[in-house]
Amino acid sequence: MFSVGDKVVYPMHGAGIIEAIEEKEILGAIKKYYIMKMPIGEMKVMIPLDNVQEIGLREIIDEEGVSQVFHVLRQHHAAITSNWNRRYRMNMEKIKSGNIFEVAEVVRNLMIREREKGLSTGERKMLESAKQILLSELVLAKGVDEEQMLDILNEVFEHQKE
C-alpha cells in the first residue's frame, strides 16, 4: 500500500506523486482511489486501490536505477525484426510491462531506427509515448524539472549517434 506523497509509476501512463487517497462512488460502487498527479502535463489520474497489483503500480527507481537507465540508453541496440507488426507488438509489450529499463530499450531502439530508416506514424507515436513515460520517471527520480531532463536525454541521444 502506498501513502500520500509517494512517487509511483503507473505503467503506460508514467510516474507521478500520490496526492490523496479518496473514496469515490462510480457506477453505484464506492471504492478507494489513489489520486496521482503526473509531473508532465499536470494531469491527475485515479487508480482504484483494489487494482494496484494487476495494474503493476510500483515505486520509482532510485539513483542506481537512473544510472542503469542511462546505461541502457547508451548501448547499441540488438538486431530487431524488420517485420513492422512484430516489432510494434514486441515494443508495446515492453511499454506495458511498466519496467523502466524495457521502456528505455524501446526509446533507444526507436530513436536509432528513426535515424537510420525513419519511423511509421504508429512507431513515431509509440516513441513519443515511451519518451514521456521515461521522462516522467526520470524527472521524479532525479528531482529535476522536465527541461533539465530533456537536455540530459538529448545529450545522451547525441552521443549515441557517434
HELIX and SHEET records of a PDB file:
HELIX    1   1 LEU A   49  ASN A   51  5                                   3    
HELIX    2   2 VAL A   52  ILE A   55  1                                   4    
HELIX    3   3 GLU A   63  ARG A   74  1                                  12    
HELIX    4   4 TRP A   84  SER A   97  1                                  14    
HELIX    5   5 ILE A  100  GLU A  116  1                                  17    
HELIX    6   6 THR A  121  LYS A  142  1                                  22    
HELIX    7   7 GLU A  146  GLN A  160  1                                  15    
SHEET    1   A 5 LYS A  44  PRO A  48  0                                        
SHEET    2   A 5 ALA A  29  LYS A  37 -1                                        
SHEET    3   A 5 GLY A  14  ILE A  26 -1                                        
SHEET    4   A 5 LYS A   7  TYR A  10 -1                                        
SHEET    5   A 5 ARG A  58  GLU A  59 -1                                        
END                                                                             
